[in-house]
Amino acid sequence: MDNLSNGTVLICKNGHLVTPEYGSDDIPEKFCSKCGDEMINSCLKCGSKIKGTPISRKHPFS
């Protein structure tokens, strides 16, 4: 069985996707390069992290 986990998505408030798998709580870019709006990695309403695509933590050659 694969060891799957979800990274955290980094998006702007207008919905521009910066990365589908962001693994840190720090936001490296404060503003979107496309529209200039603020970057977020958690829900503005409830504070939950925005889940990204499932990624395997298993080494590919194991």
N, C-alpha and C positions, 0 to 999 in steps of 0.2 A: 504494500500500500504506500502511495506517495505521501510525503509529509507536506501537505498543502497549507498555505496561509494566504491571507489577503494583504497586499500592501495598502498604503493609504494614498488616495488620489489627491493630487494637487491641482486645483482649478481656480479660476477667478470667479468673482460674484456674477459675472455675465455668462459663465458656463464654459469658457475656453479651457480645454484640457491641456495642462502643462505636462503631466506625467501620469500614466495609469498605475505605476508602482512606486510609490514614494515611501520610504521606510523610516523617516525621521519626524520628530515632533517640531523641529525647527523648520521654518519656511525660508528657503534661501533667497527667493525672489519675493519682494513685498508687493510688487505691482505687475500686472499682466503686460507683456510686451506687445500684445495685439490691440488692447483697448485702454490700458492704463488703470483698470479697476483693481481693487485689492484682491490678493491671493488668499485662499482659504484651504484648509485640509480637514475641517470638521463642520458639521451641520450648524448653521447659525441659530436654529431654533432649539435643538436639544443638546448640542455639543458633542454628539457621537462622531467618531472618525468616519470619513467617507471611504468606504471600502473600494479597493481597486480590483483588478483581475486576479484570480487565484494564481499563485506562483508556487512552484515546487521548491522546497528547501532541501530536497534530496540531491546529492551530488550526481551529475549525469553519468558518471562512469562507475557508479557503485553497483 
